[in-house]
Amino acid sequence: MSVELLNFIETVLNGLMSGIMYSLVALGFVLIFKASGVFNFAQGVFALFAALTLVGFQTGQVPFSHLINELFGTKFHHWYPEIHSFLAIFLTILTMIVLAWIIERLVLKHLVNQEPIILFMATIGLAFVLEGVGDLMWGSDVKVLDVGIPSGGSVWLENATIGLASEGSEYYGMYIDVLNVWATVIAVFLVTALAIFSQYTKTGRALRAVADDHQAALSVGISLRTIWVFVWAMSGFIAMVAGIMWGTESGVQFSLSLIALKALPVLILGGFTSIPGAIIGGLLIGVGEKLAEIYIGGLLDIGAIENWFAYFMALVFLLFRPQGLFGDKIIERV
């Protein structure tokens, strides 16, 4: 097998793995959009807040310690040395559920039957508030997140693929990050569970009813507030998973909130209302970015194509199929 073909396969595989990371973020957007019909601008900050909270629980950091010490002149930074990652994840899940309840009580219940643009603006405000609260609670320094998921290149895969190259060629094996393999397995499990939940459970059908018409859902006895708390809690859980993966790869820092921007092309390609579409859209974006960077960038001698190629793909889809691959086609009768 030629080295060029092996490099192409490696590029595609790495693109698929990167796309899964984008899909994990996009799943949270899809859940909120299906329940409220609004794009949740705060989803990226959800991932950041969940990752910050997880590291805080792991290390035993006292929330708001910097503020407390500044106000009272104390030096109180940690409750305990550290705790096991599984317990920290469980406490983080509880925190995200409580956060969903607070959001519903303070924000969402006052916006029932409001225009989607009002809800969208509310999520923008919520994003900045959560980012500020996260800074006050856990500090703004870059944090190391380690929950025991291995990372780095797969030595087994490198050794297994060295022999595939033609004899005499200088080929050192495929590089695939083990962390991305874990992300793939987790994403497949999540999308399967969410698809089954959405289609075959009573709560899933209620969620779709709320998305179609708030007033009609209320008239048949569906509790809009309960659905919103549930969906925002689920979205927070998915944000935590995405935050773990991205935080393990690049550290927990406030630029983590910008991963929401990477989810935009994914949603445009897959459709804002489709859970499987979030996965397919992420895979297409991931592969498209990698291939464009290696081949188009190399051919035209242009760098950093990977940073903007996803938005070019999204623009093409908006022109020819604005509802995305799996989105519902909107038909208006006049």
Secondary structure, 3 states (H helix, E strand, C coil): CCHHHHHHHHHHHHHHHHHHHHHHHHHHHHHHHHHHCCCCCCHHHHHHHHHHHHHHHHHCECCCHHHHHHHHCCCCCECCCCCCHHHHHHHHHHHHHHHHHHHHHHCHHHCCCCCHHHHHHHHHHHHHHHHHHHHHHHCCCCECCCCCCCCCECHHHHHHHHCCCCCCCCCCCCCCEHHHHHHHHHHHHHHHHHHHHHHHCHHHHHHHHHHHCHHHHHHCCCCHHHHHHHHHHHHHHHHHHHHHHHHHHHCECHHHHHHHHHHHHHHHHHCCCCHHHHHHHHHHHHHHHHHHHHHHHHHHCCCCHHHCHHHHHHHHHHHHCCCCCCCCCCCCCC
